[in-house]
């Protein structure tokens, strides 16, 4: 994986974090996944270790949970 993946659920906290990360990392270096809208990708997020959103999956596979917004379980409900 060469890009980071930013998972979020579309809440204001998540959108703010998305804007900051895209500014910091550059739009070409991060893929944004709104699992609130792309619900089929929730299982993908869980498989890589996302426990809450917003979260950033780094290119080397580390998951960085950012400013706790919602648990994956909350998003699934």
N, C-alpha and C positions, 0 to 999 in steps of 0.2 A: 504494500500500500504506500503510495507516494504522497497522498493528500491526507489531511486531518478530516474527520467527519464530525460535524457539530449536530448533535441530536437535541431537539427541543419540542415543546408542545404548543407553541404559539402564544403563550401568555406574555404579558408586558415584560416580566423579568427575563424571559427567554429571548424575546425580540431585542431587548437592550443588549443582552449578552452576545447575541448573534452579530449585531452591528459593531460592537467593540472588537470581537474576534476577527471579523472580516477585515476591519481596519488594521488590526495588529498583524494578522497573518497574510493578508492579501487574498482577494477573491479567487485567485488561481490556485491557492494552497489549501483551501477548505471547501468541503462539500457540505451543504446545509440540508438537514433532513427534519422536517416538521412532522413528528410522529402523531401529532394531533390530526393532521390531514392525511398522512401516508401511514395509516394504521397497519398495513401489511408489513411495515418495516419495524414494528415493535419487537417482534421475535428476533430480528437481526440485532437490534440494540441490546436486547437481553443476552444474546449469545456472546457478544463481545464484552459483557460485564457492566453495562449501563444499569444502574440501580435507581437513579433519579435524573430528572432533566431540569435545567440544561446540563449537558455533559459533552466533553470533547474527547474523541478517540484520536490519539496521536498516531502518526505513521508507524511508530514502533510498537503499537498495540496497547499503550497505556490509556486508561480511561480517567479523565480529570473531571470530577463532579464539581460544577460551578454554582455557587449561590443557590442552594437548594430551592427548587421551585415546586416540583411535584414528583412523587414516586412513580415508577413504572406502573405499579398496581393502580394508582389513581388514574393514570392516563388510559389504562386498559378498560376501566369501568365505564 
